[in-house]
Amino acid sequence: MTNTVSKAARKSAPPSVKAPKQSSEKPPSSSSRRRKKSKVDIAIAKKLAPAAAIALLDKTEHASDSLAPALDILGAGVSRAEADGKIRVQLAFDGGEILPVEMTAEAGKALAAGLSEELAAKAKR
């Protein structure tokens, strides 16, 4: 007896289900799953956004012997950064906007030390 199946029967038959191939590869690490930044993303974060903020603040009126104008924020917090070896500080504004800023861990330590010194000096005044 020969095994003959018509073309029509083959087309109407449900497809066979194959078991997924077992992979010996490790799942991607969290750092490799992160989206790589494009050249435009990098230019915006490193050049355009800081330049725009500085230019806007520079347009405010202030006495020449006073401190340069600064962003007025409601608060700040720290969270996990996208890049390894960095920390993220998030500046919160009255309107609910959040401005994330990433820096190296060393810069974060320097910021923490500077904040501690300034707060201690303010407490003594």
C-alpha positions, 0 to 999 in steps of 0.5 A: 500500500502506498502513502498517497495524499491528494494536494487538496488534503495536504493544503487543508490539513492543519500545519504541524507544530514544531517544538521550539529549538533549544538554544544554548545561548544565554539570554541578553543581559540588561545592558545589551537589551538597552536601546543604543542611542543614535547620533541625534539622541547623543547630540540632543542630550550632550549639546542641544539641550544644554545649549538651549537651556543656557541660552534661555537662562541667559536672556533673563535679567540679572545684575552683573554682580549676582549669580547667573540665573538657574532653573527653579525646581520643586525637588530632585530625586535619584534613580537607576541610570540607563548606562552602567557606571552612571546615576540619574538625577531627576529634577522635578518642576512645579508643573509636574515636568521631570528633567532627567540628568545622567552623570558618572558615579564620581560626579554623583559623589561630588554632588552629594559631598557638595550638597552636604557641605552647602546644607551644613553651611546653611544650617549654621547661618 
